[in-house]
Amino acid sequence: MTFTEKLAVATANHHSLLCVGLDPDVARFPAEFKDKPDAIFLFCKAIIDATASYACAFKPQIAYFAALSAEDQLQAICDYLKQNYPDIPMVLDAKRGDIGSTAEQYAREAFERYDADAVTLNPYMGFDSVEPYLEWKDRGAIILCRTSNPGGSDLQFLTIDGVPLYQHVARMVSEKWNLHGQCGLVVGATFPHELEQVRKIVGDMPLLVPGIGAQGGDIEATVMAGRSSSGAGMMINSSRAILYAKPEANESFAEAASRVALQTRDAINQFR
């Protein structure tokens, strides 16, 4: 099963467009994880178990693991997902982008070491920096297009023949790079107008949409702008708002995460 097929099945089975981001910040962990050598794995495992019923995808952010030399715990999390939730796609958020021979190694890291279903990529160095990932025909390549951060406008809004660069990227990926129907784009929820423009360009191509929750993107505007013709086609990511949800009375951190994930999934579904 290809990445896009797996995503479509998970979206339908879980009735969800919610992608749960795994950004483990040990400074925000509950006290029960203090001084545990495998705290990152245990925290992420608890979040996965608490939210899997409501997710169409999980997205571990590699920097949160690598900064603490915890790549072994990332690998353990990826293995756990594959063994226990094989129907849910795992997107490795790495934002790689390098020359062909180096890209080949990064592709092996994503798809062999971590067994990711898809990986996020930076298109700045052009097609040959992305091509090695496309050789893995069953895996996804999700290209940065219109990112959710304010500084994204520094380059992404530069115009070429009167057309913003992010739209050139969207058209280039959908018309030239999507060789095996495996590409997607990253488009932030904080820019619903641009999200709508990208959807018009790329048809039903999957979009990874960060920016709701802690970043403040509007759920209704995001869904209305970015949904595909079938009312799907998006992985709307929420990380911190779910991972560090404030427990209510007698709730554990995992129960709080589960509650917020369910609320977020259902809020998204109102507008599909």
N, C-alpha and C positions, 0 to 999 in steps of 0.2 A: 504494500500500500504506500502511495506517495504521501509527501507532507500535505499537499492540498487536499487529497482524499481523506487523510486522517483528521485534518482540521474540520472538514465538512461533517464527518461522522460524529466527532466530539461535540461540535456545535449543535447538531440535531439531537443527539442522545442526552446531552446535559441541558438542552434548551438554553444555551448560554453563548454570549459573546465576551464573557469576562476572562481576561488573562491575568493570572495572579503572578506578580513579580516577586522574585526571591532576592531581596537586597538585605542580607543579614548584617545589621549594625550591632556589634556586641555591646556597645555602650547602652543600647536600648533594650537589651534582653531582660526578661524577668530574673529575679534574684536566684531562682532555682537552678539557673545555668552557670552561676558564678564559679569560676575555677575548674569547670569541667573541660577536659582537653578536646572533647568532641562536641562542644556546645553548639557550634554552627550547624553541624549535621542534625543534632537532636532538635534544635529550634526549627529548622527548615522542615524536617520530617513531620513535626507536630502541625505546622502550618499546612503542609500538603495534605495530611490526613483530614484536617479540619475543613478544608476548602475544596477538595477534589470533586465533590458532587456538584459544585456550582461553576466549575472552570471549564473553558474550552481549550486552555493552554496554560503551561507554566513557563516562566521566563527567569531563569537564574542569571544574575548580572555578575560576570566573571571577576570584575575588579574587587567586589566585596570579599571574594575568597582569596584572590591572588595577593591582595595587600597584606593579608595576615598569614601568607604561606599556607593557606588552607585548601590548595587545589585537590588534595586527597579527599577532603570532606565534600568538595564540589562533585568529584567523581563518585563518591558514595551516594550523594543525593541523586545524581543522574541515574545511577544503577538502581536506586530505590524506586524512582519513578518508572523506569522501564519494567521492573519486576512486578510492581504492585498496581500501576496505573498505565498499562501499555497502550490503552486507547486514547490517552491524552497527550497531545504533542508537547514536546519540550523544545523551546526556543532558547538557544544560548545567546545571550546579549553580550557580544564581544566587540562589535563595531570595527571589525578588522578591515584593513585596506592597505595592500602592499604589492610589490612587484610579483610577477608570476611564480618564480621559483620559491619565494618566501610564502606566497599565498597558498601554494600546494601544501606546505607544512602546516599552516594555520587551518586549512581545510581538514587535514588529517587529525589535527587536535580536536576540532569541533565534532567531526563525524566518526572518527575511530576512537579516540581517547574518551570523549564524553558521550558519544553515540547520540548527539543532538539530532532532532528532526529538522531543525532549521537554525540558521545563524544570521545575526545582523551584520551588515557590511557597509563600509564607506565607499562611495563611488568616485571619490575625487581623483584617483589614479587611473580611472578608465576601465574599459572592458577587460583587458588582460589581467587586471588585478582581481576580477570577479570570476573570470572564466574557469579557474581550477575548481571552484565550488560547484559550478554547473555540471561538471563531469559526474557528480553524484546525483544521478537523475531522480532518485526517490527522495532527495532532501531539498529543503527550502533555502533560498537565498533572499533575505529581506533587506532591501537597500534603503539607506537613509535618503529621504526626499525633502519633507518639510518638517523639521524637528520642533519639539515643543518648547525648547528653551528660547528666551528672548534674543540671544546672540545669533541664533540661526539665521536671522534676517540679514546679517552682515554679508553673507554670500548668497544665500538661497533666494533673495529678492533682487539680485543683480539681473539686469535685463539683457537679453540677446535678441536682436531684431524685435524689440518691444515685448518679448515674452520672458517672464521670470525664470530664473535658472531652475527652480524646483519643478516647474512644468516641463522643461526640457528633459530633466532627469526622469520624470514620470513617463513621458512619451518614449524616451530612449529605452528604458527598461521594458516597457510593455510591448514595444514594436520590434526591438532588435535583440535584447538580452534574454528574453523569456523563452529560451530555446526549447525547453521541455515542459513548459507550463508550471515551473517551480518557483517563480519569483514572486515577491511581495514588496511592499513599500512601507516605510515608517513615516507616518504623518500625524502630527500632534493634535490632540483634542483642543488645545489652546488656540487653534486657528481654524475654526469650522468653515470659514469661507474658502480657505485654501484646500481644506479637506474635500469640500464639495467639488472644487475644480479638478483635483486629482482623480476623484471617482469618475467624473465625466470622461477623463482621458483614458483611464485604464480598464474601464468596464468592470468585470466582476473579480479582478485580481485581489487577493487577500491584502488587507492593510493591518499593520500593527500600529495601534493608536495609543500612545502614552499621553498622560496629562490630566486625567480625571483624578479625583481624590485629593491628595496633598497639593497637586499643582493647580487645582481649581478649575479644570475644564468642565464645561457644562454638558451633562449627559444627554439631555434632549437634543441640543444643537449638534452634538457629536454624532448621535445615531441618525438623525435626519439627514445630515450632510454626507455621512460615510457609508451607509448601508448599501449593500449590493441590490441587484434586482430581486433577489429572493429574500431580502431582509436580513442578510447575514454578511459574510465577507470581511468581518472585522475581528481582531483580537484587541479588545479595549482593556488596556493594562491599568491595574491599580496595584501599587506595592505598599508604600508606607501606611496608607490609610487602613489596609487590612492587616499587615504584619504587626502593627503597633496600635491596634484598636484598643480603646480604653475599656477595660472590663466593667460591666455593670455588677450589681450586688451578687455575690456568690458565683461569679463567672471566672473561669480560668482565662489565660491569655488566648488559648486555642479556641475556646468557646466564643470569645469576643471576635476573633478573626473569622470564625465560621458565620457568626451573625452578620457581620459587616459584608462579607463576601456574598451571602444570600441577598441582603438588602441591595447591594450594588448590582448583582445579576438581575434581580427583579426590576430595579429602576431602569436598567438598560432595556429590558424586554417590553416595558410599557410603550416604547416608541418604535419598535421594529415593524 
